[in-house]
Structure formats: structure tokens, C-alpha cells
Amino acid sequence: MSKPIKSLIEKELTSRFKDVDTVAVINPRGINAIKNNQIRRRLRQQGLKMTVVKNALAKRATASSKLKGFESLLDGPSAVIYGKASVSAIARLLLEEKKTDEKFELRGIFFDGEVYVGDAGVKQVSKMPTREEAIGIVIAAALSPGRKLAGIFKGQAGKIASIIKTIEEKAKENEAAAAPAATPAPASA
């Protein structure tokens, strides 16, 4: 490959990866064209893309980006998966692909400056919550004390209402019992 072509490819990779901070790397060897298209279709549905890269060019293209450090995953033929989906969503999708095809080799995932290598790394990342799940957990944690406090007040108010109702019922019973006793007896002539 000539230098001008390498330079063009490097510029293209730099523009593709400039806003990306999370990537997954797989080995595309052994994936036929039909399987490749199916994988790309499923990735596209999740807002992801897959690019087969030349390792040296990918290393140079990401040297000054947020992806600096993911080079350790580039060994042999490499396909980089990237996009707007959360890292755990990417990992879950890759694990699903691995279940359908045992030849599917997961090299690892890079995000937040850390490298998660191999199947074990991808499994570890897949157990992390997605952005939406994390927001739900935070909101639930924030609302939990208020919910407990409302439950306490509701419970105490219910107990007080029950006590007042019992007192009212006893007062009515006492009035009903006292009313026949308070009526004067008829006078005998």
C-alpha cells in the first residue's frame, strides 16, 4: 500500500474515531460474508458500526485521541466496533453473537482508559449497568428515603385514625348503654 493511500486511510480512521471513547475489538477471521452482514445489521440497529482496520494505521489514527491505549487489543486481523451505545450494551451484544457462533473471537473492550481483555473482560463489562439503568438506580436511591418517610407518616396516621375510630365506637356504645339507664322509670299510681 502506498504512502498517500495509507495517509488517506489514517485520516479517515482519525475522523471516525475522533469523538469515540469506547471501542470493542473482535477478530473478523472466520466470519463469512452473510454472517458479517447480519452482525453489521444488528450493530446498526443499536447505533453501532464495525470497521475492519489495519493495526498500524489504527494505532497512528488514535494516538492523540481518547482511545489512546487500546492498541493492546490490536493483534492480528482486527475489527473495531464503536458507536453511541453504552459500553455494556456493546458487550451484551457481542456476547449474544458469541453464543450463536463459537468461532467468534472477542479481543476485548476499551473504555474510560481501561482495557478489558478477552471473553472474561467482555463478560465483566456486560454486567455493568447501561446509562439508562444507572440513571434508574440513582433515581430509585434518591427517592427511597422520601418513600420510606411517606410510608412512616402514612402508617402512623393510619394507627392514629384506627385509635380515634375505636374511641368513637366505644363512646357510641357507652352512650347507647347509658341512654336506657337515663330514661326515668314510669311512676306507679
URWOLIN-V203013 format. One record per pair of residues at least 4 apart in sequence whose C-alpha atoms are under 7 Angstrom apart, sorted by the first residue. I is the first residue (numbers start at 1). J is the second residue. D is the distance in Angstrom with one decimal. If there is no record, write none. Layout:
[[I:J:D] [I:J:D]]
This chain:
[[1:5:6.6] [1:6:6.7] [2:6:6.3] [3:7:6.0] [4:8:6.2] [5:9:6.2] [6:10:6.0] [7:11:6.2] [8:12:6.2] [9:13:6.1] [10:14:6.0] [10:57:5.6] [10:58:7.0] [10:61:5.4] [11:15:6.2] [11:61:7.0] [12:16:6.2] [13:17:6.0] [13:58:6.7] [13:61:5.9] [14:18:5.7] [14:61:4.7] [14:62:6.4] [18:65:6.2] [20:83:7.0] [21:66:5.4] [21:67:5.8] [21:111:6.0] [22:82:6.4] [22:87:6.6] [22:110:5.7] [22:111:4.5] [23:80:6.4] [23:81:5.6] [23:82:4.9] [23:109:5.8] [23:110:5.4] [23:111:6.6] [24:80:5.8] [24:81:5.0] [24:82:6.6] [24:108:5.8] [24:109:4.2] [24:110:6.2] [25:73:6.6] [25:78:6.4] [25:79:5.6] [25:80:4.7] [25:81:6.1] [25:106:6.6] [25:107:5.3] [25:108:5.6] [25:109:6.3] [26:78:5.9] [26:79:5.3] [26:80:6.6] [26:105:5.8] [26:106:4.7] [26:107:5.0] [27:77:5.8] [27:78:5.0] [27:79:6.1] [27:105:5.4] [27:106:6.6] [27:107:6.8] [28:77:6.5] [28:78:6.2] [28:79:6.0] [29:77:6.8] [30:103:6.9] [31:35:6.0] [31:36:6.0] [32:36:6.0] [33:37:6.1] [34:38:6.3] [35:39:6.1] [36:40:6.2] [37:41:6.1] [38:42:6.3] [39:43:6.1] [40:44:6.0] [40:49:6.9] [40:50:6.6] [41:45:6.3] [42:46:6.7] [43:47:6.4] [43:48:4.9] [43:49:6.2] [44:48:5.0] [44:49:6.1] [46:85:6.6] [47:83:6.0] [47:84:6.0] [47:85:6.2] [48:81:6.8] [48:82:5.6] [48:83:4.3] [48:84:6.6] [48:85:6.7] [49:81:5.6] [49:82:5.5] [49:83:6.0] [50:79:6.4] [50:80:5.5] [50:81:4.4] [50:82:6.6] [51:79:5.4] [51:80:5.2] [51:81:6.5] [52:78:5.9] [52:79:4.0] [52:80:6.2] [53:58:6.3] [53:78:5.9] [53:79:5.9] [54:58:6.1] [55:59:6.1] [55:74:5.9] [56:60:6.3] [57:61:6.0] [58:62:6.2] [59:63:6.0] [59:71:6.0] [62:67:5.7] [62:68:5.7] [63:68:5.3] [64:68:6.5] [69:113:6.9] [70:110:5.8] [70:115:6.6] [73:107:6.0] [73:108:6.4] [74:78:6.1] [85:89:6.3] [85:90:6.7] [86:90:6.5] [86:130:5.8] [86:131:6.5] [87:91:6.2] [88:92:6.1] [88:125:5.6] [88:126:4.5] [88:127:6.9] [88:128:5.8] [88:129:6.5] [88:130:5.7] [89:93:6.2] [89:126:6.9] [89:130:6.5] [90:94:6.2] [91:95:6.2] [91:122:5.5] [91:125:6.3] [91:126:4.9] [92:96:6.3] [92:126:5.2] [93:97:6.4] [94:98:6.2] [95:99:6.3] [96:100:6.7] [97:101:6.3] [98:102:5.7] [98:104:5.5] [106:118:5.5] [106:119:5.8] [107:117:6.0] [107:118:4.7] [108:116:5.3] [108:117:4.2] [108:118:4.7] [108:119:6.9] [108:121:6.2] [108:122:6.0] [109:115:5.9] [109:116:5.1] [109:117:6.5] [109:122:6.4] [110:114:5.7] [110:115:4.5] [110:116:6.2] [111:115:6.8] [116:121:4.3] [116:122:6.5] [117:121:4.8] [118:122:6.4] [119:123:6.1] [120:124:6.2] [121:125:6.3] [122:126:6.1] [123:127:6.6] [129:133:5.4] [129:134:5.6] [130:134:6.0] [131:135:6.2] [132:136:6.2] [133:137:6.2] [134:138:6.2] [135:139:6.1] [136:140:6.0] [137:141:6.1] [138:142:6.1] [139:143:6.1] [140:144:5.8] [143:147:6.1] [144:148:6.1] [145:149:6.1] [146:150:6.1] [147:151:6.1] [148:152:6.2] [149:153:6.3] [150:154:6.0] [151:155:5.9] [152:156:6.0] [153:157:5.9] [154:158:6.0] [155:159:6.3] [156:160:6.2] [157:161:6.0] [158:162:6.1] [159:163:6.2] [160:164:6.2] [161:165:6.1] [162:166:6.2] [163:167:6.2] [164:168:6.1] [165:169:6.2] [166:170:6.2] [167:171:6.1] [168:172:6.2] [169:173:6.2] [170:174:6.1] [171:175:6.1] [172:176:6.0] [173:177:6.1] [174:178:5.9] [175:179:5.9] [178:182:6.1] [179:183:6.6]]
